[in-house]
Amino acid sequence: MSTDLTTTFTGIRLQNPFLLSSAPPTESESNILRAFEAGWGGVVTKTIGLHPVVNVKGAKTKFLRADADSYKLSMKKRPNSALHSSWNWELISDKPLDWWIGRLSRIKKAYPEHILVASIMAGSGNDKELNNWQTLTKACQDEGADAVELNFSCPHMDRVDMGSNVGKDKVLCSVVTQAVKEVARIPVWVKLTPSTTDIAQEAEASFRGGADAISSSNTYPSLPLIDADSLEFEMNVEGYVSPGGLGGPAILPQSLAKMAQMTSRFPDKEFSGIGGIATFEHALNYFLLGCGTAQVCTAAMLDQAIGPNVIRGLLDGMTAFLEKYADKGWNCLEDFRGLRRSRIVPHSQIKRPEQLEYHGGYEEEHEGYAVVSS
Ligand SMILES: Cc1cc2nc3c(=O)[nH]c(=O)nc-3n(C[C@H](O)[C@H](O)[C@H](O)COP(=O)(O)O)c2cc1C
């Protein structure tokens, strides 16, 4: 049986389930064209807003590395070290909607078989802002975008009614998604922040608003480390920092935990896995938890800006995986998607040694507690 890398997600047919996530790899027309040429099934554009943003002075992203033979962690480039994470405090696209108009349609015309998802963001403080979400949605779908992804997840916006502050508020998740759905003729993906206690609640609110899929995770709020020699943050502007977002290998296990909260609660809904993916083995975790697509940022940034080697590895890895399990009758993602979702259970349900009695964490008899009689 031949292997089939194609997949259908929110009704959209993709040549393969791998997309570049919304970030520097998808911030320009030339990058997106190169990404499609390299083989990515789709891209999510760098988040588009109505107004230009102004980024901080100096570097917007750096990479934290761990020494192979010690516990040293530092952003300093050095031999014998491996990538730990990316750290960034970059805002959304510094090009306004007008810049993207014309370019999106040109990209879509050049690569009609590749999937172009427009990431968008507006405020949430009043009706005017809800209209801005609708303006962005209509403009991107008129340009031929296959879907929109609502950014409810950037951890470091300079305005309090934007980004992860929307994703932390269940009412706003519903209200903004619903406003977008009123005008959307294309699927609506919602990218949630991982910075809440139970992300399944914000997912539920977004689904209630009409979301067709949830994407997660964006980066995790974090600080750069302080250099022990200079006593300065490794990344700063004139000595000052502000919390930014952690991505890359360090967030893979955390992001999987967030994803599992959602996929086990909503096994029939659609999810796009993001966070720490560089190889097929990483993406496989998300697929086995129930995700239908996987998105990549940090690994692609470090591989010629758009990840030609990363996508080659993902495609080769998936082909080899399907060949390896051909005898199980698996020839596409749908055949193994979600297979490990039911293996995540409450701690009290994990087996204890047989010789020890276990009562789910409670004493069998309530020793030490007074029995109250009426
Ligand atoms: C420099 C940088 C800029 C980013 N910009 C955006 C953005 O504009 N919109 C968005 O939804 N996510 C943005 N992200 C988050 C990524 O899309 C992705 O969710 C996150 O980096 C986790 O994936 P990774 O571990 O593969 O990097 C950005 C990430 C980085 C590192």
The ligand as a MOL file (V3000), in Angstrom:
LIG
                    3D

  0  0  0     0  0            999 V3000
M  V30 BEGIN CTAB
M  V30 COUNTS 31 33 0 0 0
M  V30 BEGIN ATOM
M  V30 1 C 10.2240 35.7030 16.9330 0
M  V30 2 C 8.8690 35.0980 17.0660 0
M  V30 3 C 7.7610 35.8040 16.6050 0
M  V30 4 C 6.4790 35.2660 16.7120 0
M  V30 5 N 5.4160 35.9570 16.2190 0
M  V30 6 C 4.1690 35.4140 16.2900 0
M  V30 7 C 3.0490 36.0810 15.7130 0
M  V30 8 O 3.1480 37.1580 15.1150 0
M  V30 9 N 1.8330 35.4860 15.8240 0
M  V30 10 C 1.6530 34.2780 16.4460 0
M  V30 11 O 0.5200 33.7660 16.5030 0
M  V30 12 N 2.7160 33.6070 16.9870 0
M  V30 13 C 3.9500 34.1510 16.9130 0
M  V30 14 N 5.0290 33.4550 17.4120 0
M  V30 15 C 4.8080 32.1450 18.0830 0
M  V30 16 C 5.0490 30.9790 17.1290 0
M  V30 17 O 4.1740 30.9850 16.0380 0
M  V30 18 C 4.9150 29.6340 17.8650 0
M  V30 19 O 3.5930 29.5340 18.3600 0
M  V30 20 C 5.8850 29.4870 19.0300 0
M  V30 21 O 7.1530 30.0020 18.7030 0
M  V30 22 C 6.0400 28.0220 19.4600 0
M  V30 23 O 6.5310 27.2210 18.4040 0
M  V30 24 P 8.0860 26.7570 18.3300 0
M  V30 25 O 8.3840 26.0380 19.5940 0
M  V30 26 O 8.1530 25.8980 17.0950 0
M  V30 27 O 8.8960 28.0000 18.1980 0
M  V30 28 C 6.3130 33.9770 17.3090 0
M  V30 29 C 7.4360 33.2740 17.7630 0
M  V30 30 C 8.7040 33.8150 17.6420 0
M  V30 31 C 9.8880 33.0180 18.1300 0
M  V30 END ATOM
M  V30 BEGIN BOND
M  V30 1 1 1 2
M  V30 2 1 2 3
M  V30 3 2 2 30
M  V30 4 2 3 4
M  V30 5 1 4 5
M  V30 6 1 4 28
M  V30 7 2 5 6
M  V30 8 1 6 7
M  V30 9 1 6 13
M  V30 10 2 7 8
M  V30 11 1 7 9
M  V30 12 1 9 10
M  V30 13 2 10 11
M  V30 14 1 10 12
M  V30 15 2 12 13
M  V30 16 1 13 14
M  V30 17 1 14 15
M  V30 18 1 14 28
M  V30 19 1 15 16
M  V30 20 1 16 17
M  V30 21 1 16 18
M  V30 22 1 18 19
M  V30 23 1 18 20
M  V30 24 1 20 21
M  V30 25 1 20 22
M  V30 26 1 22 23
M  V30 27 1 23 24
M  V30 28 2 24 25
M  V30 29 1 24 26
M  V30 30 1 24 27
M  V30 31 2 28 29
M  V30 32 1 29 30
M  V30 33 1 30 31
M  V30 END BOND
M  V30 END CTAB
M  END
